[in-house]
Amino acid sequence: MRKCLPLITSIFVTLVLCAATTGNFAAAESPTVVPLWPAGALGFEARKDEPEAVQDWWVANVHDPSSTLFMPAKETSDGTAMVICPGGSHRKLVFGAEGVDAAKYFSDLGYA
């Protein structure tokens, strides 16, 4: 559990940031990417600049994780935010279908 605390804290901070800005800004042309750790993932700092492996529906080799904020249009926002975590069994993230697509769907409904 102790090893997970930095990740949980980073996600919580991102959620608070997202909730605090919901409704104050119009929907962005493109989502905003917020790095979780400035120096790369804890224990993998030396691998921060390695390129991610991306193919069709998944991404792997993520050593510089981030949160991507999808903000709703100001007129549809109700101040609610959520965190969507794509799956992949600690090997590959199904970033499209389980991340971006879901985030766009909820953003269209007014959720950040």
MMTF fields as JSON, N, C-alpha, C and O atoms, coordinates in Angstrom:
{
  "mmtfVersion": "1.0.0",
  "mmtfProducer": "UNKNOWN",
  "numBonds": 447,
  "numAtoms": 448,
  "numGroups": 112,
  "numChains": 1,
  "numModels": 1,
  "chainsPerModel": [1],
  "groupsPerChain": [112],
  "chainIdList": ["A"],
  "bondAtomList": [4, 2, 8, 6, 12, 10, 16, 14, 20, 18, 24, 22, 28, 26, 32, 30, 36, 34, 40, 38, 44, 42, 48, 46, 52, 50, 56, 54, 60, 58, 64, 62, 68, 66, 72, 70, 76, 74, 80, 78, 84, 82, 88, 86, 92, 90, 96, 94, 100, 98, 104, 102, 108, 106, 112, 110, 116, 114, 120, 118, 124, 122, 128, 126, 132, 130, 136, 134, 140, 138, 144, 142, 148, 146, 152, 150, 156, 154, 160, 158, 164, 162, 168, 166, 172, 170, 176, 174, 180, 178, 184, 182, 188, 186, 192, 190, 196, 194, 200, 198, 204, 202, 208, 206, 212, 210, 216, 214, 220, 218, 224, 222, 228, 226, 232, 230, 236, 234, 240, 238, 244, 242, 248, 246, 252, 250, 256, 254, 260, 258, 264, 262, 268, 266, 272, 270, 276, 274, 280, 278, 284, 282, 288, 286, 292, 290, 296, 294, 300, 298, 304, 302, 308, 306, 312, 310, 316, 314, 320, 318, 324, 322, 328, 326, 332, 330, 336, 334, 340, 338, 344, 342, 348, 346, 352, 350, 356, 354, 360, 358, 364, 362, 368, 366, 372, 370, 376, 374, 380, 378, 384, 382, 388, 386, 392, 390, 396, 394, 400, 398, 404, 402, 408, 406, 412, 410, 416, 414, 420, 418, 424, 422, 428, 426, 432, 430, 436, 434, 440, 438, 444, 442],
  "bondOrderList": [1, 1, 1, 1, 1, 1, 1, 1, 1, 1, 1, 1, 1, 1, 1, 1, 1, 1, 1, 1, 1, 1, 1, 1, 1, 1, 1, 1, 1, 1, 1, 1, 1, 1, 1, 1, 1, 1, 1, 1, 1, 1, 1, 1, 1, 1, 1, 1, 1, 1, 1, 1, 1, 1, 1, 1, 1, 1, 1, 1, 1, 1, 1, 1, 1, 1, 1, 1, 1, 1, 1, 1, 1, 1, 1, 1, 1, 1, 1, 1, 1, 1, 1, 1, 1, 1, 1, 1, 1, 1, 1, 1, 1, 1, 1, 1, 1, 1, 1, 1, 1, 1, 1, 1, 1, 1, 1, 1, 1, 1, 1],
  "groupList": [{"groupName": "MET", "atomNameList": ["N", "CA", "C", "O"], "elementList": ["N", "C", "C", "O"], "formalChargeList": [0, 0, 0, 0], "bondAtomList": [1, 0, 2, 1, 3, 2], "bondOrderList": [1, 1, 2], "singleLetterCode": "M", "chemCompType": "L-PEPTIDE LINKING"}, {"groupName": "ARG", "atomNameList": ["N", "CA", "C", "O"], "elementList": ["N", "C", "C", "O"], "formalChargeList": [0, 0, 0, 0], "bondAtomList": [1, 0, 2, 1, 3, 2], "bondOrderList": [1, 1, 2], "singleLetterCode": "R", "chemCompType": "L-PEPTIDE LINKING"}, {"groupName": "LYS", "atomNameList": ["N", "CA", "C", "O"], "elementList": ["N", "C", "C", "O"], "formalChargeList": [0, 0, 0, 0], "bondAtomList": [1, 0, 2, 1, 3, 2], "bondOrderList": [1, 1, 2], "singleLetterCode": "K", "chemCompType": "L-PEPTIDE LINKING"}, {"groupName": "CYS", "atomNameList": ["N", "CA", "C", "O"], "elementList": ["N", "C", "C", "O"], "formalChargeList": [0, 0, 0, 0], "bondAtomList": [1, 0, 2, 1, 3, 2], "bondOrderList": [1, 1, 2], "singleLetterCode": "C", "chemCompType": "L-PEPTIDE LINKING"}, {"groupName": "LEU", "atomNameList": ["N", "CA", "C", "O"], "elementList": ["N", "C", "C", "O"], "formalChargeList": [0, 0, 0, 0], "bondAtomList": [1, 0, 2, 1, 3, 2], "bondOrderList": [1, 1, 2], "singleLetterCode": "L", "chemCompType": "L-PEPTIDE LINKING"}, {"groupName": "PRO", "atomNameList": ["N", "CA", "C", "O"], "elementList": ["N", "C", "C", "O"], "formalChargeList": [0, 0, 0, 0], "bondAtomList": [1, 0, 2, 1, 3, 2], "bondOrderList": [1, 1, 2], "singleLetterCode": "P", "chemCompType": "L-PEPTIDE LINKING"}, {"groupName": "ILE", "atomNameList": ["N", "CA", "C", "O"], "elementList": ["N", "C", "C", "O"], "formalChargeList": [0, 0, 0, 0], "bondAtomList": [1, 0, 2, 1, 3, 2], "bondOrderList": [1, 1, 2], "singleLetterCode": "I", "chemCompType": "L-PEPTIDE LINKING"}, {"groupName": "THR", "atomNameList": ["N", "CA", "C", "O"], "elementList": ["N", "C", "C", "O"], "formalChargeList": [0, 0, 0, 0], "bondAtomList": [1, 0, 2, 1, 3, 2], "bondOrderList": [1, 1, 2], "singleLetterCode": "T", "chemCompType": "L-PEPTIDE LINKING"}, {"groupName": "SER", "atomNameList": ["N", "CA", "C", "O"], "elementList": ["N", "C", "C", "O"], "formalChargeList": [0, 0, 0, 0], "bondAtomList": [1, 0, 2, 1, 3, 2], "bondOrderList": [1, 1, 2], "singleLetterCode": "S", "chemCompType": "L-PEPTIDE LINKING"}, {"groupName": "PHE", "atomNameList": ["N", "CA", "C", "O"], "elementList": ["N", "C", "C", "O"], "formalChargeList": [0, 0, 0, 0], "bondAtomList": [1, 0, 2, 1, 3, 2], "bondOrderList": [1, 1, 2], "singleLetterCode": "F", "chemCompType": "L-PEPTIDE LINKING"}, {"groupName": "VAL", "atomNameList": ["N", "CA", "C", "O"], "elementList": ["N", "C", "C", "O"], "formalChargeList": [0, 0, 0, 0], "bondAtomList": [1, 0, 2, 1, 3, 2], "bondOrderList": [1, 1, 2], "singleLetterCode": "V", "chemCompType": "L-PEPTIDE LINKING"}, {"groupName": "ALA", "atomNameList": ["N", "CA", "C", "O"], "elementList": ["N", "C", "C", "O"], "formalChargeList": [0, 0, 0, 0], "bondAtomList": [1, 0, 2, 1, 3, 2], "bondOrderList": [1, 1, 2], "singleLetterCode": "A", "chemCompType": "L-PEPTIDE LINKING"}, {"groupName": "GLY", "atomNameList": ["N", "CA", "C", "O"], "elementList": ["N", "C", "C", "O"], "formalChargeList": [0, 0, 0, 0], "bondAtomList": [1, 0, 2, 1, 3, 2], "bondOrderList": [1, 1, 2], "singleLetterCode": "G", "chemCompType": "PEPTIDE LINKING"}, {"groupName": "ASN", "atomNameList": ["N", "CA", "C", "O"], "elementList": ["N", "C", "C", "O"], "formalChargeList": [0, 0, 0, 0], "bondAtomList": [1, 0, 2, 1, 3, 2], "bondOrderList": [1, 1, 2], "singleLetterCode": "N", "chemCompType": "L-PEPTIDE LINKING"}, {"groupName": "GLU", "atomNameList": ["N", "CA", "C", "O"], "elementList": ["N", "C", "C", "O"], "formalChargeList": [0, 0, 0, 0], "bondAtomList": [1, 0, 2, 1, 3, 2], "bondOrderList": [1, 1, 2], "singleLetterCode": "E", "chemCompType": "L-PEPTIDE LINKING"}, {"groupName": "TRP", "atomNameList": ["N", "CA", "C", "O"], "elementList": ["N", "C", "C", "O"], "formalChargeList": [0, 0, 0, 0], "bondAtomList": [1, 0, 2, 1, 3, 2], "bondOrderList": [1, 1, 2], "singleLetterCode": "W", "chemCompType": "L-PEPTIDE LINKING"}, {"groupName": "ASP", "atomNameList": ["N", "CA", "C", "O"], "elementList": ["N", "C", "C", "O"], "formalChargeList": [0, 0, 0, 0], "bondAtomList": [1, 0, 2, 1, 3, 2], "bondOrderList": [1, 1, 2], "singleLetterCode": "D", "chemCompType": "L-PEPTIDE LINKING"}, {"groupName": "GLN", "atomNameList": ["N", "CA", "C", "O"], "elementList": ["N", "C", "C", "O"], "formalChargeList": [0, 0, 0, 0], "bondAtomList": [1, 0, 2, 1, 3, 2], "bondOrderList": [1, 1, 2], "singleLetterCode": "Q", "chemCompType": "L-PEPTIDE LINKING"}, {"groupName": "HIS", "atomNameList": ["N", "CA", "C", "O"], "elementList": ["N", "C", "C", "O"], "formalChargeList": [0, 0, 0, 0], "bondAtomList": [1, 0, 2, 1, 3, 2], "bondOrderList": [1, 1, 2], "singleLetterCode": "H", "chemCompType": "L-PEPTIDE LINKING"}, {"groupName": "TYR", "atomNameList": ["N", "CA", "C", "O"], "elementList": ["N", "C", "C", "O"], "formalChargeList": [0, 0, 0, 0], "bondAtomList": [1, 0, 2, 1, 3, 2], "bondOrderList": [1, 1, 2], "singleLetterCode": "Y", "chemCompType": "L-PEPTIDE LINKING"}],
  "groupTypeList": [0, 1, 2, 3, 4, 5, 4, 6, 7, 8, 6, 9, 10, 7, 4, 10, 4, 3, 11, 11, 7, 7, 12, 13, 9, 11, 11, 11, 14, 8, 5, 7, 10, 10, 5, 4, 15, 5, 11, 12, 11, 4, 12, 9, 14, 11, 1, 2, 16, 14, 5, 14, 11, 10, 17, 16, 15, 15, 10, 11, 13, 10, 18, 16, 5, 8, 8, 7, 4, 9, 0, 5, 11, 2, 14, 7, 8, 16, 12, 7, 11, 0, 10, 6, 3, 5, 12, 12, 8, 18, 1, 2, 4, 10, 9, 12, 11, 14, 12, 10, 16, 11, 11, 2, 19, 9, 8, 16, 4, 12, 19, 11],
  "groupIdList": [1, 2, 3, 4, 5, 6, 7, 8, 9, 10, 11, 12, 13, 14, 15, 16, 17, 18, 19, 20, 21, 22, 23, 24, 25, 26, 27, 28, 29, 30, 31, 32, 33, 34, 35, 36, 37, 38, 39, 40, 41, 42, 43, 44, 45, 46, 47, 48, 49, 50, 51, 52, 53, 54, 55, 56, 57, 58, 59, 60, 61, 62, 63, 64, 65, 66, 67, 68, 69, 70, 71, 72, 73, 74, 75, 76, 77, 78, 79, 80, 81, 82, 83, 84, 85, 86, 87, 88, 89, 90, 91, 92, 93, 94, 95, 96, 97, 98, 99, 100, 101, 102, 103, 104, 105, 106, 107, 108, 109, 110, 111, 112],
  "secStructList": [7, 4, 4, 4, 2, 2, 2, 2, 2, 2, 2, 2, 2, 2, 2, 2, 2, 2, 2, 2, 2, 6, 6, 6, 1, 7, 7, 7, 1, 1, 7, 3, 3, 3, 3, 1, 7, 6, 6, 7, 1, 6, 6, 7, 4, 4, 4, 6, 6, 1, 7, 7, 3, 3, 3, 6, 6, 3, 3, 3, 7, 7, 1, 1, 7, 3, 3, 3, 3, 7, 7, 7, 7, 6, 6, 6, 7, 7, 1, 7, 7, 7, 7, 7, 7, 7, 7, 7, 6, 6, 6, 3, 3, 7, 2, 0, 0, 0, 0, 0, 2, 2, 2, 2, 2, 2, 2, 2, 6, 6, 7, 7],
  "xCoordList": [0.821, 0.0, 0.866, 0.52, 1.991, 2.845, 3.369, 3.488, 3.684, 4.186, 3.102, 3.418, 1.854, 0.743, 0.367, -0.288, 0.761, 0.354, 0.741, -0.085, 1.963, 2.264, 1.329, 0.921, 0.985, 0.068, -1.319, -1.951, -1.796, -3.116, -3.15, -4.122, -2.084, -1.997, -2.005, -2.698, -1.25, -1.202, -2.558, -2.972, -3.245, -4.575, -5.533, -6.34, -5.461, -6.332, -6.085, -7.031, -4.801, -4.467, -4.991, -5.521, -4.852, -5.366, -6.881, -7.43, -7.562, -9.015, -9.435, -10.379, -8.749, -9.069, -8.827, -9.636, -7.713, -7.423, -8.528, -8.991, -8.929, -9.97, -11.296, -11.984, -11.654, -12.908, -12.877, -13.889, -11.721, -11.606, -11.728, -12.168, -11.336, -11.38, -12.644, -12.942, -13.388, -14.597, -15.568, -15.876, -16.037, -16.996, -16.35, -17.033, -15.068, -14.384, -13.763, -13.423, -13.614, -13.0, -13.906, -14.641, -13.847, -14.559, -13.82, -12.659, -14.484, -13.844, -12.598, -12.62, -11.537, -10.285, -10.354, -11.044, -9.628, -9.536, -8.948, -9.382, -7.967, -7.377, -7.238, -7.139, -7.229, -7.129, -5.801, -4.807, -5.802, -4.614, -3.926, -4.564, -2.637, -1.865, -1.102, -0.366, -1.288, -0.642, 0.268, -0.225, 1.597, 2.514, 2.256, 1.99, 2.335, 2.126, 3.384, 3.289, 4.558, 5.818, 6.75, 6.972, 7.297, 8.174, 9.409, 9.876, 9.931, 11.149, 10.869, 11.806, 9.603, 9.249, 8.718, 8.78, 8.197, 7.602, 8.629, 9.796, 8.178, 9.063, 9.715, 9.035, 11.033, 11.777, 12.155, 12.946, 11.602, 11.879, 12.349, 12.232, 12.881, 13.313, 14.329, 14.29, 15.227, 16.251, 15.652, 16.295, 14.434, 13.786, 12.732, 11.984, 12.672, 11.648, 11.572, 10.476, 12.717, 12.738, 12.663, 12.754, 12.499, 12.325, 10.985, 9.99, 10.946, 9.682, 8.659, 9.012, 7.412, 6.338, 6.102, 6.313, 5.667, 5.315, 3.809, 3.024, 3.409, 1.992, 1.616, 2.3, 0.525, 0.058, -1.455, -2.006, -2.109, -3.558, -4.352, -4.768, -4.567, -5.473, -4.784, -5.46, -3.451, -2.775, -1.51, -0.993, -1.023, 0.257, 0.997, 0.392, 2.304, 3.129, 4.415, 4.65, 5.234, 6.514, 6.306, 7.017, 5.34, 5.03, 5.867, 5.608, 6.878, 7.736, 7.591, 8.213, 6.779, 6.518, 4.998, 4.47, 4.294, 2.83, 2.25, 2.879, 1.047, 0.366, -1.143, -1.643, -1.844, -3.301, -3.681, -3.052, -4.69, -5.162, -6.528, -7.456, -6.656, -7.897, -8.76, -8.32, -9.964, -10.951, -11.998, -12.8, -11.994, -12.908, -14.185, -14.115, -15.345, -16.605, -16.803, -16.122, -17.73, -18.09, -18.678, -19.354, -18.423, -18.857, -20.374, -20.842, -21.126, -22.586, -23.143, -24.284, -22.353, -22.833, -22.224, -22.68, -21.2, -20.51, -21.387, -22.068, -21.352, -22.081, -21.13, -21.575, -19.812, -18.831, -18.387, -17.654, -18.811, -18.448, -17.223, -17.1, -16.325, -15.141, -15.027, -15.538, -14.359, -14.14, -12.76, -12.173, -12.253, -10.977, -11.272, -11.943, -10.77, -10.932, -9.554, -8.611, -9.435, -8.15, -8.252, -8.888, -7.63, -7.693, -6.991, -5.994, -7.508, -6.951, -5.843, -5.511, -5.273, -4.229, -3.322, -2.281, -3.677, -2.933, -1.483, -0.624, -1.18, 0.171, 1.155, 2.364, 0.675, 1.55, 1.3, 2.221, 0.048, -0.342, -1.594, -2.469, -1.688, -2.887, -3.775, -3.316, -5.027, -5.993, -6.478, -7.596, -5.602, -5.776, -6.958, -7.658, -7.19, -8.272, -9.655, -10.367, -10.026, -11.381, -11.696, -12.829, -10.721, -10.981, -10.531, -10.668, -9.997, -9.532, -10.115, -11.034, -9.585, -9.984, -11.461, -12.175, -11.92, -13.326, -14.285, -15.275, -13.992, -14.846, -14.801, -15.833, -13.606, -13.464, -14.217, -14.863, -14.142, -14.874, -16.379, -17.116, -16.827, -18.248, -18.755, -19.764, -18.048, -18.481, -18.296, -19.071, -17.297, -17.1, -18.291, -18.755, -18.784, -19.957, -21.214, -22.132, -21.225, -22.349, -22.188, -23.098, -21.017, -20.79, -19.851, -19.675, -19.243, -18.329, -16.884, -16.534, -16.048, -14.607, -13.969, -12.758],
  "yCoordList": [-1.193, 0.0, 1.258, 2.245, 1.234, 2.416, 2.814, 4.002, 1.822, 2.118, 2.762, 3.503, 2.498, 3.051, 4.462, 5.173, 4.88, 6.192, 7.356, 8.248, 7.403, 8.516, 8.558, 9.638, 7.401, 7.361, 7.814, 8.604, 7.323, 7.716, 9.218, 9.894, 9.732, 11.167, 11.963, 12.976, 11.526, 12.225, 12.226, 13.241, 11.102, 11.028, 11.938, 12.625, 11.958, 12.818, 14.284, 15.052, 14.677, 16.061, 16.412, 17.505, 15.508, 15.749, 15.895, 16.768, 15.055, 15.135, 16.464, 17.092, 16.897, 18.182, 19.321, 20.244, 19.261, 20.269, 20.304, 21.372, 19.151, 19.046, 19.585, 20.333, 19.22, 19.695, 21.2, 21.881, 21.713, 23.152, 23.981, 25.13, 23.394, 24.167, 23.91, 24.662, 22.874, 22.571, 23.738, 24.24, 24.151, 25.239, 26.6, 27.571, 26.712, 27.991, 28.226, 29.359, 27.164, 27.269, 26.619, 25.68, 27.122, 26.469, 25.186, 25.02, 24.277, 23.028, 23.328, 24.171, 22.639, 22.854, 22.22, 21.222, 22.813, 22.234, 20.833, 19.926, 20.665, 19.356, 19.163, 20.139, 17.917, 17.679, 18.185, 18.295, 18.487, 18.951, 17.772, 17.012, 17.617, 16.53, 17.071, 18.052, 16.413, 16.819, 15.677, 14.604, 15.893, 14.838, 14.519, 15.42, 13.239, 12.85, 13.073, 13.442, 12.857, 13.079, 13.832, 13.378, 14.962, 15.749, 14.984, 15.219, 14.084, 13.356, 11.964, 11.196, 11.619, 10.276, 9.452, 9.87, 8.282, 7.409, 7.01, 6.771, 6.943, 6.577, 5.221, 4.237, 5.187, 3.963, 3.777, 2.89, 4.599, 4.493, 5.824, 6.066, 6.684, 8.012, 7.939, 8.765, 6.974, 6.839, 6.448, 6.629, 5.917, 5.477, 6.469, 6.175, 7.653, 8.663, 9.02, 9.185, 9.144, 9.601, 8.482, 8.742, 7.242, 6.147, 6.334, 6.669, 6.124, 6.308, 5.228, 4.079, 5.625, 4.675, 3.852, 4.33, 2.623, 1.758, 1.894, 1.535, 2.403, 2.621, 1.831, 1.892, 1.091, 0.331, 0.199, -0.226, 0.558, 0.465, 0.873, 2.026, -0.047, 0.188, 0.198, 0.308, 0.087, 0.034, 0.873, 1.259, 1.145, 1.825, 1.073, 0.652, 0.909, 0.199, 0.995, 2.011, 0.527, 1.15, 2.572, 3.499, 2.732, 4.045, 4.251, 3.645, 5.118, 5.418, 6.869, 7.293, 7.628, 9.03, 9.231, 9.905, 8.648, 8.668, 10.064, 10.953, 10.226, 11.519, 11.296, 10.196, 12.353, 12.372, 13.291, 14.329, 12.917, 13.74, 14.285, 13.519, 15.601, 16.246, 16.578, 17.284, 16.084, 16.39, 17.281, 16.814, 18.541, 19.504, 19.634, 19.724, 19.645, 19.824, 21.287, 22.179, 21.509, 22.877, 23.567, 22.932, 24.852, 25.602, 25.492, 25.375, 25.529, 25.497, 24.128, 24.042, 23.055, 21.729, 21.258, 20.263, 21.954, 21.531, 21.714, 22.728, 20.702, 20.829, 20.806, 20.724, 20.879, 20.901, 19.54, 19.443, 18.479, 17.124, 16.666, 16.943, 15.967, 15.41, 13.935, 13.495, 13.178, 11.757, 11.374, 12.067, 10.274, 9.733, 8.439, 7.552, 8.34, 7.13, 6.493, 7.135, 5.249, 4.546, 3.379, 2.369, 3.51, 2.418, 1.172, 1.263, 0.016, -1.252, -1.738, -1.099, -2.889, -3.466, -4.427, -4.815, -4.816, -5.829, -5.466, -6.346, -4.207, -3.728, -3.97, -3.899, -4.25, -4.46, -3.411, -2.741, -3.283, -2.353, -1.624, -2.221, -0.345, 0.418, 0.478, 0.822, 0.148, 0.266, 1.713, 2.01, 2.594, 4.033, 4.575, 5.471, 4.057, 4.559, 4.221, 5.088, 2.963, 2.522, 2.673, 2.998, 2.444, 2.477, 3.774, 3.927, 4.706, 5.974, 7.152, 7.811, 7.422, 8.59, 8.542, 9.531, 7.405, 7.312, 7.551, 8.269, 6.951, 7.135, 8.587, 9.16, 9.18, 10.565, 11.529, 12.458, 11.318, 12.165, 12.02, 13.005, 10.795, 10.547, 11.318, 12.019, 11.185, 11.872, 13.376, 14.13, 13.82, 15.262, 15.842, 16.937, 15.122, 15.562, 15.664, 16.434, 14.87, 14.906, 15.995, 16.23, 16.662, 17.746, 17.426, 18.244, 16.249, 15.861, 16.069, 15.808, 16.536, 16.644, 15.313, 15.151],
  "zCoordList": [0.0, 0.0, 0.0, -0.649, 0.722, 0.782, -0.587, -0.886, -1.426, -2.763, -3.622, -4.553, -3.333, -4.108, -3.684, -4.445, -2.499, -1.998, -2.907, -3.1, -3.484, -4.382, -5.585, -6.011, -6.136, -7.274, -6.859, -7.56, -5.728, -5.241, -4.972, -5.307, -4.365, -4.096, -5.393, -5.487, -6.392, -7.672, -8.361, -8.922, -8.321, -8.93, -8.182, -8.807, -6.845, -6.058, -6.387, -6.565, -6.467, -6.799, -8.183, -8.382, -9.134, -10.484, -10.454, -11.127, -9.684, -9.571, -8.965, -9.444, -7.924, -7.304, -8.282, -8.376, -9.013, -10.029, -11.075, -11.475, -11.499, -12.516, -11.979, -12.674, -10.772, -10.194, -9.97, -10.135, -9.598, -9.333, -10.596, -10.552, -11.73, -12.975, -13.781, -14.709, -13.451, -14.21, -14.123, -13.042, -15.285, -15.332, -15.432, -15.759, -15.165, -15.263, -16.631, -16.974, -17.411, -18.719, -19.75, -19.444, -20.957, -22.055, -22.388, -22.012, -23.09, -23.481, -24.308, -25.204, -23.999, -24.712, -26.093, -26.296, -27.042, -28.379, -28.299, -29.01, -27.436, -27.218, -25.714, -24.969, -25.265, -23.82, -23.252, -23.97, -21.969, -21.272, -20.602, -19.873, -20.842, -20.241, -19.035, -19.141, -17.88, -16.63, -16.172, -15.823, -16.168, -15.695, -14.22, -13.424, -13.862, -12.467, -11.639, -10.468, -12.221, -11.539, -12.486, -13.609, -12.065, -12.93, -13.423, -14.537, -12.61, -12.972, -13.523, -13.744, -13.751, -14.204, -13.051, -11.894, -13.371, -12.359, -11.309, -11.62, -10.067, -8.959, -9.221, -9.511, -9.115, -9.364, -10.827, -11.149, -11.722, -13.154, -13.728, -14.929, -12.864, -13.306, -14.444, -15.356, -14.406, -15.443, -16.796, -17.83, -16.798, -18.046, -18.531, -19.464, -17.896, -18.202, -19.676, -20.212, -20.344, -21.729, -22.763, -23.963, -22.313, -23.271, -23.984, -23.342, -25.29, -26.007, -25.627, -25.362, -25.61, -25.352, -26.613, -27.727, -26.426, -27.55, -27.763, -26.886, -28.906, -29.203, -30.445, -31.467, -30.346, -31.497, -31.43, -30.414, -32.496, -32.663, -31.42, -31.312, -30.488, -29.366, -28.008, -26.985, -27.969, -26.684, -26.679, -27.727, -25.472, -25.263, -24.157, -23.171, -24.329, -23.35, -23.124, -23.778, -22.202, -21.879, -21.342, -21.73, -20.459, -19.892, -18.632, -17.592, -18.744, -17.597, -17.168, -16.194, -17.882, -17.557, -17.57, -18.454, -16.59, -16.613, -16.433, -15.859, -16.934, -16.849, -16.758, -16.995, -16.413, -16.463, -17.614, -17.821, -18.347, -19.456, -19.082, -18.822, -19.054, -18.632, -19.833, -20.741, -19.843, -20.873, -20.226, -19.417, -20.574, -19.967, -20.802, -22.027, -20.149, -20.881, -21.275, -20.77, -22.169, -22.528, -21.301, -20.492, -21.166, -19.98, -19.773, -18.641, -20.857, -20.727, -20.322, -19.868, -20.478, -20.069, -18.752, -18.188, -18.25, -17.044, -15.805, -15.649, -14.924, -13.656, -12.464, -11.319, -12.724, -11.647, -11.173, -10.188, -11.846, -11.46, -12.243, -13.436, -11.568, -12.214, -11.861, -10.831, -12.714, -12.469, -12.969, -13.8, -12.462, -12.913, -13.652, -13.127, -14.863, -15.674, -15.797, -16.259, -15.39, -15.434, -16.42, -16.117, -17.597, -18.571, -18.058, -17.341, -18.425, -17.98, -18.894, -19.892, -18.531, -19.349, -18.609, -19.14, -17.419, -16.66, -16.415, -16.456, -16.164, -15.86, -16.999, -16.783, -18.192, -19.34, -20.404, -20.871, -20.774, -21.825, -21.375, -20.749, -21.686, -21.365, -22.597, -23.686, -22.425, -23.517, -23.483, -23.064, -23.936, -23.789, -24.591, -24.119, -25.778, -26.628, -26.094, -25.588, -26.211, -25.863, -24.383, -24.028, -23.514, -22.08, -21.42, -20.207, -22.197, -21.65, -22.403, -21.916, -23.594, -24.382, -24.764, -24.599, -25.271, -25.695, -24.537, -24.681, -23.398, -22.221, -21.741, -21.392, -21.723, -21.267, -22.178, -21.694, -23.495, -24.439, -24.239, -24.285, -24.019, -23.796, -22.576, -22.652, -21.454, -20.233, -20.33, -19.741, -21.051, -21.264, -22.025, -21.707, -23.02, -23.768, -22.879, -23.161, -21.806, -20.864, -19.798, -19.003, -19.786, -18.838, -17.697, -16.794, -17.718, -16.641, -17.076, -18.227, -16.158, -16.435, -16.086, -16.232]
}
